[in-house]
Amino acid sequence: MTTAWLWCSIYLACLLVTGWGVCSLILPNRSRIDFAGLAACLGPGILSLILIAFSMVGWGPSRSILLSVAFVWGMLGIVAHRNRGAGFTANAPALPGSTFSKIWIILCLAAVGYGIFIVGRNALFQPVIEGDAFQIWQLKTKVLATVPLKPRPAYFSDVTLSYSHLKYPILVPMLSAGVHAMTGDLNDELGKAPDLLLYLGMGATVFGAVLEFNCWSAAFAAAALLLTIPNFLAYAGVGMADTALAAFYACAIVSILRWQAERRLADLVAALFSTICMAWTKNEGMALAIINVLAIFLLTPQPLKMRQIRLAVLFALVLGAAILPWIVYTRDLPATDEDYAGRLRVAQLIAAGNRIPTVAQSMPGEIVDWRRWGIFWIAVLALQLINWRRLRNRSIATLWFLLILQILAYFPPYMVTTWDLGELLRYSQSRLLLHAAPAAALIVGLQLPRDTPKPVQTD
């Protein structure tokens, strides 16, 4: 067991080194917090995609492949730092001086520490006990850890295993398969270890973005509010894909906001990488990827400028090309009751229109459920009502655009499901809204009052 823990730690280090190398190449000048958050999220995503590519040509995950990939990215990161002078910016506002603000930060740190303890316990020391985690994600993990995708394993054509969603994207199972490949053991407990890294990366990404746009107290409040959502404490670290999708989405959203503010190509590339990871994580990630494309097309300053149009089109084309291999790989798999995408046809959606009121009416009850969400959604809505004039701010308007479209994107699957609708809503809605939580946390962080005056820029 001690040896397994050692190799698992080396694997987590490989994920961080990969993330560091990726971010060094595309984001040479960011604050340390921004850099760390993006590296902790993009490292697992990019390394998993590389493992999938190797598997699709017949090489399953192995210790030698993992160490080699991390070494290459580490070397690329070193070269980027030397040749491009990649460093860290010092763009954080001054620390608050008031006693109240300092006490508030300490309370937020205590809350975040509690969240890390709960998620760390779930990710590192608990067996896989959640139903979907066992049936969908960890079952695929064992398949991917033992056989490559070429030739295609019999698992993917076995309709008796349709409950495991045979056509679901496989980034998270491959991420856990990397743990098994590195440790040489199909250990369910350690297979969830990357969840903790993604949870921390998501929190750091939201914290860094709010700190850049607002202040320390607001950044700590937004991160603490996000990381201590009861649903996150329940589902993060249990071996499912929801935390990964939320983490990648947080990176994509923050990168889009920075692209709007500064129109630096590096931020658009970071948004692209994050969006590709989302699309390979869950079916919902593919829907969110389309929403990201719409945001880049419609909400970028001067959207009709030829350069903006070309970049948005290129973003969409690269994204489509990155998703295409999985679409091709699964196109001839047997259709089952779990194949939601195959039933999303206009005729079926029109026929199921009577389900829309049921889905819509369930939302208010969900967001005020204290046991699942605490004050999270109440705080989001209350702050926006108080600061309704701030909807004219481009960043806040973009966040609401993303959030509303994301919630609407969940309606079609509920309309075509073969499950009992009420039962499915009770079981799945709380997890689907977790994916929207980073955008909502950013809305909170950007609207909280500053603890220090905003510095006045002089010529």
N, C-alpha and C positions, 0 to 999 in steps of 0.2 A: 504493500500500500504506500509506503514511503517513497518507493521508486516511482509509482504512478503519480503521486503528488509532485515530485520533482519534474517529471516530463510534462505534466500538465502546466506547471509554472513556466517551463521553457516554451510551451506552445503559446501561452498568453503573451510571453515576451515577443515571440515571432509575430503575433498579431499587432502588437504595438510598434515593432520595428517596421513592419509593412506599412502601417498607417503613417508613421513618421516619415518614411521615404516618399509615400504618395503626396503627403501634405507639403513636404519640402520642395517637391517638384512643381506643384501647382499653386501653392500659397506661400511664397517666400517671406512675406511680411505680414504677420498677424500677431496679435497678443498671445502670450503663453497659454492663457486659458482657452482662447479660441482654438489654438493649434492643438492643444491636448484633447479637447473635446472632439474635434474632427478626426484626429488620428485614432482615438479610441473607438470611433464608429466606423470610419472608412477602412481601417486595417482589417477587422473581421470581414467586412463586406468584400473588399478587393481580393483578399487571400482566398475566400470561399469561391469567388468567381473563377479564380485561377485554378483551383482544385477541380471545379466543375469542368473547365476546359480540358484539363489533363484527363479526367475521367471519361469525357466524351470521345477521346481518341484512344482509350483503352488502358490508361494508367490510373489506377485507383490511388487514393491518398496514402502517402507513406511518410515516414520520418525523414527520409532523404529529400523528398520533394519539398516538404515544408521548410526544412532548414535551408535548402538551396534558394527557395523563393524569398525567404526573409533576408538571406545574405545579399541577394541581388538588390532588393529594395533598400536595404541598409546602405549599400555602396552608392546607389543612385542618390540617396538622401545626402550622403557625405559630399558627393560631387556637386550637388545643387548648392549646398552651403558654401563650398569653396569657390565655385565659379560665378555664382550669382549673388554672393554676399547675403544669402538668406539669413534673416535674423528675426527678432521679435520687436514689435512696436510697443511703445509705452503710451497707449492711448486711454488708459483707465483714468477716470476722474479721481479727485482727491478723496481720501478716506473721510467719512463723516466725523464732525467734531462734537456733535451733541451726545449727551449721555443716553438719551432715549434711542437714538439710532444705533449706538454701540450695543445696547442691551438687546435691541431687536435683532441685530446680526448674530449675537450669541445664541438667542433662541432659535433662529433659523438654522444655525450650524448644528445645534442639538437635534433638531428635527431631521435634518439631512443625515446625521450620524445614526439616528434610529432607523431610518429607511435603509441605509447601507447595511446595517446589522441584519435586518430582516431579510433583505434580498440576498445578502451574502450567505446567510444560513440556508436559505432555500436553494441557492445555486450550487453550493459546495458540500452540503452535509445531509440533504434530504433526498430520499429516493424519488423516482418519478411516480407520482400518485394522481396527478390530474388526468382525467380521461382522454381529452384530445391530445395532450402532450404524449401520452403513451401510444395511442392508436394511430396518430397522424405523423407527428414530427420525429419521435424517437424510433418508431418502426422504420421510417425511411432512413434515419441515421444509421441503423445497423445494416441495412441493405447497402448503402453507399460506402460504409466503412469496410465491407467485406468483398464487394465485387464492383468493377468499374461500370460505367454507363454503356460502354461498348465492349462486347455485344449487349443489347438491352436485357437487363435482368427479367426473369419470368414474373417477378413481383408486379411490374407495371402493367401486365396484361391479365392479371388474376382478378376477375370480377368479384370473387368472394372476399377480396380485401378492399372493395370499393369504399368502405367506411373510412379508409385512411386517405381518401382524396388522391387518387392515383396521378392526376394531372397537376396537382399543386406544385408551384415553384419550389426549388430545393435548396435555396441558399442556406437557410438555417439548419436543415439536416446535414448538409455538407460541412457547415461550421462545426457542428458537434462531432461529425465523423472525423474531423481533423484531430480532435482530442483523442479519440480511440486509436487513430493511426499513430499518434505520437506516444501514447502510453502503452500501446500494444495490448490493450484490454478494453472490452466492451463494458465500461463502468458507467452505469446510469447516473450516478451522483456527479462525477467529474465531467460528464458530457455536457452538463448545463453550465459549466464554469464561464464560458464566454458571455452568458447573459449578464453577469455582474459587470463586465467591462463595458457592454453596450449601455447598461443602465447608468453607469457613471459618466460615460461619454455623452449621453443625451442630456444629463443634468448640467455638465460643464458647457455644452454647446449653447443651451438656453441661457445659462448664467453669463457667459461671455458676450452674447448678443445684447442682452438687456444692459449689461454694464457699459457697452459701447454707446448705446442709445440713451441711457438714463443714468443710474447711479448705483453705488454699492448696495444700499438698503433694498432698492427695488430688485436688483439682481439676485440677492440672497432670498428675498421673498418669493420671487417667481420660481427659482430652483427648488426651494423648500416646498412650496405649494404643489409643484409637479411631482417631485420625488416621493412625497408622502401621501399621495392619493391612495386610499385604501385598496382600490382595484390594482394599482401597480404593486403594492406590497403583497397582494394575493397572487398575482400572475407573473410578475418579474422573477426570474430565477427558477421557474418550475419546468422549463423545457419546452415552452411554446414560442411562437414567432412574433407575438404581439409587441414585446419590448424591442425586438430588432427592427420591426417596421416603424415603430414610433421614433426610435433613435435615428434611423436613416431619414425619416421625414423631417425631423428637427434639423438635421444638417442641410437638407434640401431647402427648407423654408428660410433658414438663416442666410444661406448662400444667395437665394433669390432676392431677399431684402437688401443685401449688400450690393448685388448686381444693380438693383434699382438705384441705390444711393450713389454708387461710384462708377458703375458701368465698366468694371474691370473684367477682362476676359477670364482671369483666374477664378473669380467667384462663379461665373457661369459654368466653367469646367467642374468646379466643386459641386455645383447643383446637379450637373449631368451625372457625375459619378454616383452621387447619393441617390438620384432618381433611378438609375440603373439597378442599384442594390435594392431599392424598394420593389421594383418590378419583379425581381428574382426572389423576393421574400414571400409574398402572398398574392393571391388574386386581387385582393383589395389594393395592393401596392401598384398593380397595373393600372387600376382606375385612378389612383392618386397621381401616377406618372402623367396621365393624360391631362389632369387638372393642372399640374405644374407647367406643362407645355402651354396651356391656355393662359396661365398667369404671365408667362414670359412673353407670349404674343401680345396680350392685351394691356398689361399693366406696367410695362416698361416705359420710362419717359420717352417721348417721341416715337411711339410704336410704328408709325408709318415711314420712318426714316429707313432708307434702303439697307444700311448696315444692320439695323436692329432686325429687320425682316430676314435678312440672310442668316444672321446668327440664330434666330428662333427656328427657322426651317432646318438649319444644320443640327441644332439641338434635337429636334424631333426625328430627323433621319438617323442620327447616331443612336438615339434611344431605341428606335424601332429595330435597327440592325442588331443591337445588343440583346434584345428580347427574342429575336427571330429564332435562334437555335433551339430554344425550349419549345416554342410553338411548333416547329418542324418535328422535333423529337417526339412530341405527344400527339401529333395530328391524327394518327391512325390507331390510337389507343381506344379500347371499347368505351362507349358512352354509358354512364351510370346515373343513378339518381343524384349523386353528388356533383355532377357536372353542371354547375350553375351557368358557366359561360356559354355552354352549348344551347341553353334554353332562353337566352336573352335575345329573343326575336320580337319584332314589333307587334305581331299578331298576339303573341302570348302576353306581352306587357299590357296591351289594350284589354285583353280578356280578363286580366287580373287587376284592372283599375280599381275595383271595389276594395282592394286591400290597402290602398293608400291611406285612407282615414285611420285605419287600425294602427299602421306603422307610425303615422304622424302623432296620433294621440298618446302613443307609448313614450314618446321622447320626453315630454315635461315630467312625467313620473320618474323616469330614469335619472334625469340630471339632478333632481332634488332628493334622491335616495341617499340619506346621510351615511348609511352603512357602506355604500360603495364609493361615494365621492366626497364625503365630508362637505366642506364649504366651497369646493373647487369651482363648480359651474355657477353657483350663486355669486361668488366673488367676480367671476368673469362678466356676468350679465350686469351686476350692480355697478361695477366700475365703468362699464360702457354707457350705462344709462346716466350716470353722473357726469361723464365726460363725453356726451354724445357729439359735441362739436368737433372732437378730435377724429371723427370719422373722415374728416377732410385730409388728414395726414395720410400720405401714400402708403407708408408701412402698415399702419393700422387697417386701412381699407383693404390692402392686399391680404392681410391675415384673415379678415372677415370673409373676403372672397374665397380664399382657400378653405376656410372652415365650413362655410355654408355649402359650397359645392361638394366637399367631402361628405357631409351628412346626407345630402341629396343622393350621392352616388351609392349609398347603402340601400336605397329604396328598391331598385330593380331586382337584386337578388332575393329580397324578402317577397317580392311579388311573384316570382316564378318558383319558389321553393316547393318541394313536395312534403316538407315537414308540416306539422301543425304550427300555424303562424304564431299563435300565442306562446307556445312552448319554446319555439326558436327565438322569439324576441326576448323572453326571460333569460334564456341561456347565453345568447350571443351579443346582445346589444351593449352590455357593459364593457365587453372587450373591444368591440368596434369603436366605441367612443374613446378608448385609450389611445387609438391612433391619432385622434384629433387633439389630444391633450397638449402636445408641445405648442401647437399654434395658439391654443387658448391661454397657455401659460405666458407666451410672449405678449399676448394682448394685455394681460394683467401687468406684466413687468414694464411695458412701454407707457402705461397710464398711471402708475403710482407716482405720487409727488416726489420730487428730488430732495435728498437730504442735504445737498450742498448746492449753492448757486451754480448755474451753468457758466463755465468760463467764457469771457468775452474775447473773441479773436480780434487781434489788431494787425494792421498792415506792417 
